[in-house]
């Protein structure tokens, strides 16, 4: 099962993380994306949430991200969590506007549940 939510800032993301934990997601099943790499890392470190890595993406995609532009890297990471290419592209457009994307992912199910009508 996948849930995607667009939030404005770190405080909203933190509140959403609590809600998602109440729904049964662990912090390692919650991923936060920001367009700026440093902002994304800072929020992920502060909230102690999951990081998209080799386990989610596989070796080739992880290595490929080293050579990709940030937008391509973000879309690749979001796709690895179950979003379609069009959903990942729409999320990336929201990131371009300075928003944050929070994705909660249970790897046992492959169902996508949109939480935001814009996605």
MOVEN-V87300 format. One record per backbone hydrogen bond with DSSP energy under -1.0 kcal/mol. CO is the residue of the C=O (numbers start at 1). NH is the residue of the N-H. If there is no record, write none. Layout:
co = <CO	CO>
nh = <NH	NH>
//
This chain:
co = <1	2	3	4	5	7	9	10	11	12	13	14	15	16	17	18	19	20	21	26	27	27	29	30	31	33	36	37	38	39	40	41	42	43	44	44	53	54	58	59	60	61	63	64	69	70	71	72	73	74	75	76	78	79	84	85	86	87	88	89	90	91	92	94	95	100	101	102	103	104	106	111	116>
nh = <106	113	104	115	102	100	13	14	15	16	17	18	19	20	21	22	23	25	24	29	30	50	105	50	103	101	40	41	42	43	44	45	46	47	48	49	57	58	62	63	64	65	66	67	73	74	75	76	77	78	79	80	83	82	88	89	90	91	92	93	94	95	96	99	98	7	33	5	31	3	109	2	119>
//
